[in-house]
Amino acid sequence: MKLRSAARAALAAAFSITCTLHLSSCKDDGTHVYIGRIFLEARDCVATTSSVDVVSGETPGECSPICMLQPRAEGGRTVYVATMCPPLPAPDFDLSGRDPVCVRALAALARNDTCLSDGGTTSPRPPVADASADAGAR
């Protein structure tokens, strides 16, 4: 009987500590996680929603889609697309949208074309019509 009481007390204490830790991690410190989706250029699709950066300010609503490029230390870049309103990640991100990859990335986001683990996607682009096949049919 004493063992059960001790086990219950230990469980209650653990629950209390967990709740306290969880609540303190949600404390409003004037920052929030900016979320978006990585564009996988080789597959022409976007990953599931994930964190992009931690930014200052209250958590905003949705805005028009944006393309963000983050240079990698070892070269190359990571392409993100998002619909979260400002404040935007900066200054490490190119937010201009001028890179040609942004057109493809935003199109994949508009199609909600999510990359699948088997190498496929949920909404692949339609195949480009073969102009030579049309010419031969005439």
Secondary structure, 3 states (H helix, E strand, C coil): CHHHHHHHHHHHHHHHHHHHHHHHHCCCCCEEEEEEEEEECCCCEECCCEEEEEEECCCCCEEEEEEEEEECCCCCEEEEEEEECCCCCCCCCECCCCCCHHHHHHHHHHHCCEECCCCCECCCCCCCCCHHHHHHCC
